[in-house]
Amino acid sequence: MIKKVPNTFVIVFAIILLAAVMTWILPGGKYIEVNQNGHKELVFQKLDNQAQTWQIFSAFYKGFVRQAGIIVFILLIGGAFWVMNNSRAIDVGIHSFLKFTKKIEHFRMLRFIGVNNIIIILIMLMFSVFGAVFGMSEETIAFIIILVPLAISMGYDSITGVSMVFVAAGLGFAGAILNPFTIGIAQGIAELPLFSGIEYRLICWVIINVVGITYILFYARSIKKTPEKSSVYTEDEYWRNHNVNNLDSIKYYTPKIAWGIYIGILVAEIIFSILYPTSVLKIGNSGYKVITLPVITVLFAFFGFFSLRRSVHFFLLTILSFTIIFLIVGVMGYDWYIMEIATLFFVMGLLSGIAMKKSGDEIVKLFLEGVKDILPAALIVGLAGGIIIILEDGQIVDTVLYYSSTLMKDIGKVGAVSIMYGIQTLINIIIPSGSAKAALTMPIMAPFSDLINISRQATVMAFQFGDGFTNMITPTSAVLIGVLGIARIPYQKWVKWITPLILILIFLGFLLLIPTVLIPLNGF
């Protein structure tokens, strides 16, 4: 008899209970900043135990407050895409894309490699670069609604779709090359030249991606061969019911209001191009002045016009494409975060509804239907946020770090850097924010590495790997929980699937750390 797998909400609440139990067992403590000989240092101070009891019930509320930005982001994304999906424009786009892939299969070389393999590799490399260069994380949520249906239409499953974007960005995040939110902060605290040691980190990024993408390709091939083998085959029924195969009912047309939307967007882009003729796109610690907005305006004028000549569906796909382009430019050039990105997609949804000649009431109805459909994903993010609330209120986060750091004495360079790596990996399960973890751990780890004669650069690498891999599995990550909620993948099934890959990556990270303490490397 097969036992019923608990609901994701039940599992996350059980983890909250476990966190509360830990606050009864572990002593309280906190790092405080003190001045010693003119230098600021973090010193661990024991505090009274703050055992959590009834707080397990208020953790849901506090988690909602803490993760409010992510929750609103998910709701706005869900509502906006529901409006666009009502036109079936994305279905049309996926169908056209698949027809194109079948055409290029006639090329012998592409057929030998596998067109689908090339598509998966290119998409994953793109998101890995985004993760490695500007730390793409929350932004991946918006792409799940596009890439999961694409993966299903290609004969794969929702896990493959999530891997193409979320896992790929995670691989890039772990093998960060120029990520200012992790490498930049960690090296700054460690008093190292920003983005120094980039040569070896680039090698690590390549190796991590080769291993990760190869793993996904083998998995995708097995699912393509036998779809029923997928652990989420039942859950994917939702996506299969929304598949793109039946397009006979779609009527291709272009209402006049769509031309009005086109002119309105074009006028707005022209105005912004005049106001901001150049944009400084940041890559790592460097900035490059580019005439971004004028170029985007010209491209939109061209593609928007010819897409409208075909049908409003292709025009909506053009709007979606340029929304993604503006997202990238906004993040790299104007420090956009989830508020700006959510607003961007919200406007995309409104413009899509108007272009489809929907009334205000119809747009609102569709938007609310999308919010209702995506609501479980938002709720689980709030509940998962309660885990870290319990640990912090119980004042045991710093305790875990303090007692873990005492394990690094007298065990050799390889052993010490391995313990650092293990500590960072453990802390990442509790604190998934790379920036917060860098601010907490690096002031302790960097001076300690001097005492045991380990390069501070190696310490940063241990932080980098420890921060990256477990982001793809920790239940305290609002991004992971949001991604799984939108993709309709139960957390427990995701954990079962990704655990072997995480273990491989963690072991790979250990192997890549060994040269940082045994071999002279540039910047180390």
N, C-alpha and C positions, 0 to 999 in steps of 0.2 A: 504494500500500500504506500503510495507516494504522499508524503506530507505536504500540506499546502504551505507555500512560501509566504512568510509574513509580508504585509504591505510595507512599502518604503517608510511611511509615516511611523509605523510600529518600530521598525528597525532604528530609525533616527532617535525616537523617544527613548528606546532602550539604551542607546549610546549616551543620552543625557543622564539617565539613571546611573550608568557606569561612571560617568564623570563626577556625579554627585557623591558616589561611594568613594572615589579617589580623594575627594576633599576631606573625608573622615579619616583616611589612612595616612596621607602625606602631610607633613608639617607645613605650615604657612611660611612664606618668605617673600622678600622683594629686593631687587637691586636698587640701590640709591646712589646718586651721584655725589661724590665728595671731592674736595680739593686736597691733594697731597703733593707737597713740594712744588706748588704752582701748576700742577697738572690735574685735570679732572679725570677721575677714575670711578668705575662702577664697583661698589662694594655690596656683598650680599648681607642682608639683615634678616634675621629670623623674626617672624611675627606670630601672633596667636593664631591658632587654627580657626578657619572660617568655614566650618562644616555646612554644607548646603542641604536643606530639607525641603520645605514647601516651595523654595525657589525654583524647583524643577518645573512647577506649573507656570510661574511668571516668566520662565525662560523663553516661552513661545512669544510672548508680548515683546520682551526685550530684544529677542532675535529679530522680530519684525522691525523694531525701531533701528537696530544696528544695520540691517540689510535693506533698509527702505529704498535706497537708490537702486539696488539690483532688482528688487521686487517690482517697483514701478517701471523699470526698464523692461522687464519681462512682459508685464501687462500691456504696455504701449506697443511693444514689438508684436505681441500676439494679436492685438486688435488691428494694427495697421496691416499686417500680412493677411488677416482674414478678409479685409476689404479688398485687397489686391487679388487674393485667391478666388474671390467670388467671380472675377472676370475670367478665371482660368488662364490668365496670361502666363503664369509660371508653368502650367501644364503644356501650353503651346511652346514655350521656350525649351523645356526639357525634351519634348517630342522632336523639335527642330534640331536640337543638339544631337540627339540619338540618331536621327536620320543622317546627319553630317558624319558621325563616327562610322556608320555603316558604309558610307561612300568611300571614306579613306581607307577602309579595310581592304580595298582592292590593291593597295600598294603592298607588295610582297614583304618588304622589310617590316612595315608596321603590323602586318598580319602575323608575322613570326614573333615579334615582341608582344603583341597584344594591344589593341587600341585602348581597351579599358585599363590595362596596366599603365599605359602612358598617361591616361587621364588622371588616375589615382596618384601617380608619382608627381605629376606637375602640380596638381592641386595641393598635395601635402607639402611639397617643397615651398610653394608660395606662402602657405600659412606658417610653415616652420621659419621662414625668413622673417615674417612679421613678428613671430614670437621672439626670435633671436635679436632683432634690431630694435623694436620699440615695445617689446613686452606685451604683445597682444594676448589678452586673457578674456576679460568681460565681453570684448567685441565679438568673440566667437559665437556667443549666444544667438546673435542675429542671423548667422549663416546656417545654423542648424535647420531652420525651416526650409532652406533652399537645397542643401546638400543631402539631407536624409531622403526626401522624395527622389532626388537624382539617383542616389545609390539604389533605392528600391526599384526604380525604373530600369536600371542597368542589370538587375538580377541579383543584387546583393541584399543586405539587411541594414537595419537602422544603426547597428554597431559599426558597420563599415562607413556609413555616412558620418557618424560622429567622429570616427577615427580620422577621416579625411580633413576635418577642420580642427576639432578640439585636441585630439592626440597629436596631430601635426604641430599645432601651436605649442603644445606641451613639450614636444621634443626640442623645438627651437628655444623655448624658455629655459629648459634645462641646459642646453648647449649654448647659452647666451653669448653673443659676440659683442654687441654694443648696447645691450639693454640698460637704459639709464636707471630703471627702477630697482634693479638687483645689483648688477656689476658696478654701475656708477656709484650707488650709495655705499656698497660694501668696500669698494676700493677707496672711496673718499674717507670713510671712517678709519680704514687701515693705513691711511696716509700714503697711498700708492698713486702713481700717475694714472689718471683716468684712462681706462681701456688699454692699459699696458698688458703685455702678455697675450695680445690678441692672436699671435701666430699659432700658439698651441691651442687656444680656445677654438680657433677656426678648424683645426684638425679634429678636435673633439666633437664639434658640431657635425662635421661630415660623418664621422664614425657612428655617432648616435643616430643620425638620420638614416644611414644605410641599414643599421640593425632594425630600427623601428619601422621603417617603411617596408623592408623585406618581410617582417613579421605580419604586417597588415596585408601585404599582397598574397602571402600564402593563405592567410585566413579568408580573404575575399575569394580566392580561387576555389577553396573548399565549399564556401557557401553558394557560389555560382553553380557549382556542380551538383550540390544537393542542398537546396534552400531549406528543407525541413530540419537540417542539422543545426540551424541557428537556434540559440537558446531563447531568442526573442521572436521566434517565428509567429507565435500567437499574438504578441503585442503588435507586430508589424501588420496585422490585419487592418488596423486603422489606416496605415499608409497605403496598403494595397487597394483599399476601398476608394482612396483618393488618387489612384494611379492615372497615368496620362494616356492609357491605351484607347479609351473611348472618347474621341474628339469629334465624332460625327455631329453632335448636337451643337457645336460651337458655330455661331454665326459671325463671320468676319466682316467688320464694318468700321467706319470712323465717324463718330458724331462730330458736329461742328464745334461743340464745346471743347473737344479734345484739342482742336487747333487753337482755341483760346488759351487753354492751359499751356500749350507749347509756346505761344507768344509771350504769355506772362512769365514763364520760367526763363525764357531767353532774355527778356527785358531785365529781369532781376539779375541774371548772370552778367549782363553787360554793365549794369550799374556797379556791381561788386568788382568787376574787372577793372573799372575805372578807378574805384576807390582803393583797390588792392592789386595793382598791376603785377607785383611780384610777391612771392611767398618764400619764407625761409624754411625749407624742409630740413628737419633735424634727423640725422643718422648718427646715433651714439652721441658723442660730445661735439660733433661737427654740424655746421649748418650750411645749406646750399641754397643760394637765391635763384629761384626759378619763376618764369612767367606762367605760373600754374593756372590761375583762373582764366586768363584770356585764351589759353590753349583749350581748356575744358569747355569754354563757351563756344568756340569754333566747332569743336567736335560734337557738342550737343546740337548745335544748329544743323549740322550735316545729318547726323544719325536720327535726330528727332524728326526731321522733315521726311526722310525716306521711310522711316518706320510708320509714320502716319499714312503715307501713301499705300502701305500694305494693309494695316488695320490697327485699331486702337490697342489690340493685344500686344503687338510688337512695340508700340509706343510706350506702354506701361513697362515692358521689359527694358526699354531704353532708360526710363525714369529710374527703375531699380538699379541698373548698371551704374548710372551716374550718381545715385545715392551712395553706392559702395565706393565709388571714386572719391566723392566728397568726404566720406568717412575716413578714408586713408589720408587724404590731404589734411583734414581737420586734426587728426591725431598727430601726424608728423609735423605739421606746420603751425598749428594753433592751440596745441595742448588740450584738445577735446577729450572729454571723458564721457561717462555714461549719460549725463544729463543732455549734452549736446547731441550725442548719437541717438538717444531715444527721441529727442525732438525731431531730428532729421528723418527718422523712419515714420514718426507720427505724421509729419507733413507729407511724406511719400504716400501714406495710406489715404489721407484726405484728398490729395491731388488725383490719386487713382480712382477714388469714388466719383469725384466730379467729372473726370475725363470719361468715365463709363456712363455719364448722364444719370447718376443716382441723385435722388433728392436728399435733402439734409436728414430727414427722418430715416431714410433707407441706409445712409452712411452710418448714422448713430446705431441703428439696429445691428448692422453687420459688425461694427466695432465692438459692441457689447457681447455679441456672440463669440467673437475672437477672444475677448477677455475671459469669458466664461470657460472657453475651451482650454485656455492656458492657465487658468487659476490654480489647479493643483500644483503646477510647477512653481508658482510664486509662493504658495503656502509652504511647500516643503523647504524652500530656501529660508523662510522665516524660522521654521522649526530647527533647521540645521544650525542657524545662527545662535541658537540657544546653547549649543554645546560649549562654544568658547566663552559664552557669558558665565556659565557655571564654573568653568575652570579659572577664569579671571577673578570672579567674585570669591571663589574659594581660596584665592591667592596661592595657587600651587604651580603656576606656569614657570615662574622664576625658580621655584624649588627644584623642579625637574631639571632645568638648565644647570643650576649650581652643583647638584650632586652628580650629574652626568660629567661635568667638566673635571671633577676630581679623579676620574678614571684614566686621565691622559698622562699621568706621571710615570716616568721610568718604564716605558714600554717601547722605546725606539721610534724612529721617524715614521716608518710605514704604519706602525701600530697607532701612533698618535694622530696622524692625519686620518686614519680609518675611524678612530673614535670620534674625531671632529665631524667627519662625514655622517657617522651614525647619529650623533647628537642633533645635527642639523636636520637629518631625515626625520627623527623623532619629533623635534620641535615643530617641523612643518605640518605634522598631523594635527598639532594643537593650534598653531598660528600659520595659516596658509598664505598670509600676506608676506611677500618677499621683502618689501620695504620695511615693514614693521619688524620682521625677524632680523634683518640686517642691522637695524638700529638697536635691537636688543642683544644680539649675540656677538657682533663684530667688535664692540669695545672690550669684550672679555677675551674672545678668541685671538685677536690680533696681538696684544701684548703677551699673551700666554705662548703664542708660537715663537716669539723671540726667546723666551726662557728655555724652550726645548729645541732651539736651533732649527726651526722649520720656517721656510719662506712664508712671508705674509701672503704672497700671491697664491701659494698652495692652500692656505687657509681660506682665501676667497673662493678658490675652486671647490673646496669641500663644501662651503656654503652654497655655491651655485648649483652643484649636483644635488645636494640635500634638499635644496629649496624646490628643485624642478620636478623630479620624477614623481614624488608622491602627491603632487597637485592633482594627478589624474585618478586618485583613488580616495583621498581623504574626505570623510563626510562633513568636515568643517568648511570645505570650500563651497562658497555660495555659487561660484561659476559652474563647478562640476554638477552640483545638485540642480541648478537651473537648466543646464544642458541636457541632463538625463530626463528631467521633467518634460521639457519640450519634445525630446525625441521619444518619450513614452517608454523608456528603458528602466525597469525596476533596478534600484541601487544594488540589491543583492546579486542580480544576474550580471550587472556590470562588473562588480568586484570579482566574481568567479571567472569572468572572461579575461579581465585585464591583469589579474594577479600574476600569471606567468610572465607577461611582458614587463611588468613592474620589477619583478625579481631579476629578470635578465638585465634590465637597464641599471638597477642598483648595483649588481655585480660588475657591469661594464663600467659604471662610474668609479668603482673601487680600483679597477685595473687602470683606468685613465689617470687616477690620482697618484699612482706609484711613481711615474716618471717625474712628477712635480717635486719629489723629495730625493730622488736618486740620480737624476740626470740634469746637468746644467741646461736650462732653457732660457731663451731670451725673455727678459722681464721677470724672471723668477729669482 
